[in-house]
């Protein structure tokens, strides 16, 4: 069993429009846009990162907004929803905030937690979960402290076959902690928000078709390249095909496909999002990977304009 994975690092999804995506996550959900950069493999597409003040691993949601991309079709072999942690007794206020923004939500109870389920700008299924969570929120996004999102709570993986994924999660250090209906909950380490993966067993559904609103990959957290190397070696010894280490500027990454076909990443905490711009002005400038720096003039002219995000006090 792996012992170097420390919960979720980030989740990356696909979108159809950069401005609508940015408006939703910064203005409606009140997260900070912590990095404005481009897709490493397709530099003419943004890569937008949202999170807390500094982009602490476990708080980060990212998007590749492909202009006018068609929506994905929900099904098995994908991440069914991404959940964020909100303070206890804040769901009612969030429901009113979402309604004021034209977003309808449904209240549910699962694993003794109150949660709001709603759709993002591309129809993606998002959830706010009331949970005890001492992580510090971003407070410049217009959300009061007793409501503000603390970070990622969990992800739900929709699968046609449950056992192969349960075996993988156990190997990764996630133990089953409960079951309700079609859903089993798995947690690592402290088992708190940011350390939870749920499996939604849906053999009745057809395979998903990826598109706008689909999750591209789920990234798990590890401390550094040394621990990442141990994870990579252990995964390969267990029969998984793992990519070489890839430098993503703000973390180092390895990737592999799960038995359900869902793409997993293991990302390092180092070096962080302040490596190329000050914490106070994170996300305000277009930051380009070195191999795409020569495209700056073209990209600044052709990428969809975005508003300047809020700055942080020094």
N, C-alpha and C positions, 0 to 999 in steps of 0.2 A: 504494500500500500504506500502511496505517495504521502510524504509528510511536509512537503515544501509549498503546497498550495494554500493560500490564505484568503479564500473567498473570491468574490467577483472583483474584476479590475475595471472593465467597461463593457458596454454592449454597442455594437455598430449595426445600423439599419440603413435602408435605402429610402429615398424620398424623391418627389417629383419637382419640387421647387425650393430653392434656397431661402428666399425671403419669407415664404409662408412657414417653412420649418423653423427659421430663426424666430419669427414673431411668436409662434406657439410656445417654444421652449423657454424663451427669455421673458416674454410679456405675459403669457397666460400661466405657465408653470413657475416662472420666477427664477430659473436657473441662470447661471452666468455663462456666456459664451467665452470659453477660456482659450480657444485656439481657432484661428481662421487659416486653414491651409488647403492643400489639394490632395486628391487621391494619388498615391505613389504610382499606381499603374495606369492612371488616366488623368493627367494633370489638368485637363480642361474641365474637370469636375471638382467642386469643392469637397473638402473633408472638414466638417464643422463639429466641434467638441463643446459639450455643455457639462457643467458640474458645479462644484462649490467654489470657494474663492481661489484656490490654487489647483483645482483639478485633482484632488486627492483620489488615489485609486480606490474604487468602490463607490464613487459618486458620479462617474462619468458616463454619459450617453453621447454617442457620436453618429453622424449621418453622412452618407454620400448622396447629395441631391442631384439626380440626373434629370435635367430639364424635360418636362412633359413625359416622363416615364409612365407606362401603364401600371395599374395597381396589381399587386400580387393576389393570388387566390389562396385563401387559408386551407390548410390540410396538415397531414402528418409529415414528419421529417423536417420540422422547423420549430423555431421559438414561437410559442403561441401568444405570450404577452411578456411585457417588461413591467415590473412593479417597483415603485418608489416608496420610501418610508416617510410618513408624516407623523406628527405628534398625536398622542392619544386625544380623543375628543375633538379633533379638528375636521373630521369628515364632513360634518354638516356645513361648516364654513366653506370648505372646498367645493361642495356641491353647488352652493350659491355662486361662488366665484366662477366656476365652470359654466353655469347657466348664463351668467352675465356676459360671458364670452361667446355664447351661442353653442356651447358644448353640453349635451345631455349626458348624464351619468346614471349608473344603476348601483345601488348599495347591495353588497353581499356580505355573508359571514362565512369564513372558511378558517379552519384551525383556530377557532375562537378569536379571530381578528375581524374587525370591521374594515371593509375595503370598498372603494369606488372604482367602477369599471367604466371606461369611456374610450372614445376613438380619437386618435391623433389626426393631423391634417391629411394624411394619406390612408386613413382608415385603420391604422395600426392599433392593436388592442393594448391599452395602457391601464395601469392600476395604481391607485394610491392606497397604501396599507397603513392603518394606525398601528404604531409600534413604539415601544420604548427604545430610544436611540439617542445616544449622547453626542453624536457627531455634530459639529458646528455647521449651521446652514449659511448659505449666501443670503445676505440681508439687504443688498442693494437692488434687488429685483422687484421690489414693491410688495413683497409678501411679509406679513408680520411674523415675529419669531415663534409665536404659538401655532403657526400654520406651516411655516416654510419647510420645503423638502429637505431631508437630511442626507439622502443618497439613494443608491440602489437598495431595494429590499430583497428582490429575488427575480428569477426568471422561471417561466413555465415552458417546458419542452413537450411538444405534442408528438406522440410516438405511436406507431402501429404495433410495435412489439416492445414490451416493457423490460423484460429480463436482461437483454444485452446492455441496455442503458443503465439499469440498476447495477450491473456488474462493473461497468466502467466507472460510475460515480463512486462506488465503494473503493475501487482501486485509487481514485483521486482523493480519497479521504472524506467523502460525503456519506454519512450513515443515515438510514431511514429513521425519521423521527415521528411519522404519523401518516395516516391515510384517511381520506374522505372521498367517497364516491370513486370517480375515475382517477383521482389525484393522489400521488404519494409525495410526501415532502422529505427532502434530504438536506442535511446540513453538515458543515465542517466546522472545526474549531469551536468557537463559542456558540455557534448555532443561532446567532442573532442576525438582524437585518444586514444584508450584504454578504451573508454566508449561506444563502438558501437557494436550492434548486428544486423545482417541483416537476414531476413527470405526470403528464396528462395522457393516460392510456386511451387512445381513440382508434381502435381497429376498424371502426365503422366509416372512417373518413378516407377520402382519396389523398394521394400525395399532394403536397403544396406546390404551387407554381410561384416562383420568386418574382417580385416586382416591387414597385413603390409601396412602402408600408411593411415590407418583409424585413426581418432581422437577417443581416448578412453573417454575423458571427457573434459568439459569446466569448469574452476574454476573462480568464482567471488570473489571479494575482500571485506573484512570487517576488521575493525580495530583490534578487539580483541575478546576474548572469551565471554565477556559480550554482545557485539553486535551480535555475532554469536548465542548465546543462544536466544536472542530476535527474530532473523531470524528463527531459528529452530521452536520456539513455534508458530510463525505466519504462517509458512508453514504448520505445522501440523494442526492448526486450519482451514486452507483453504482446508484441505483434502489431502495433500501430505504426502506420507510415507517417512520419513527422517531417515537416520541412526543416531546412537549415535555419539557423538563427538569422533573423532579419532586423536590421536597424530601422526603426520607425521614428527616429529623431527624439521622441519624448519617452520612449521605452523600447526595449528589445523584445521581439516576438517570435514564437514558433506556432505552427498551425497543424491540426490534424482533423480528419473526418471521423465522426463518431459512428457506431453501428447503425444509428438512425439516419445518417447522412447529414447531420447538423455539424457545421464547422465550429470547432473549438480553437481558441488561442490561449496561450499562456504568455502573459506580459509581465515585464519587470517593473518594479517601482521606480527604478532609476532610468534616465536622469531627471524626469519630471518636465512640466510644461513651461517652466521659467528658464529653460536653457537658452532661449533665443529672444526673449523679451521680458521686461520687468513684470513682476506680479501685479503691480498697480495698473498696468495697461494690457494685461493678457487679452488676446482676441481682437484687439483694435486694429492691428496691421495684418496684411496678408503675409504669412510666413511660408516660405517655399523650401522644400528639400533641395539640397545642393545640386542634384542632377537636373532640377527643373528651374533653377535660378535664371537661366537665360530666357525663360518664357515670361518673365515678370511683366514687361510692357504689354504683351499681348493679353495676358490673363487679367491684368487690371483693367483693360479695355473691354474684354468680352464676358467676364464672369458677372453674374447678376449682382448689382450693387446691394450691399447690406448696410443697415444703420450701425452707427458706432455704438458698441456695447458700453455698459456702465463700467466705470473704473473703480478700483479699490483704494481705500485710504492706505497710506503708507504705514 
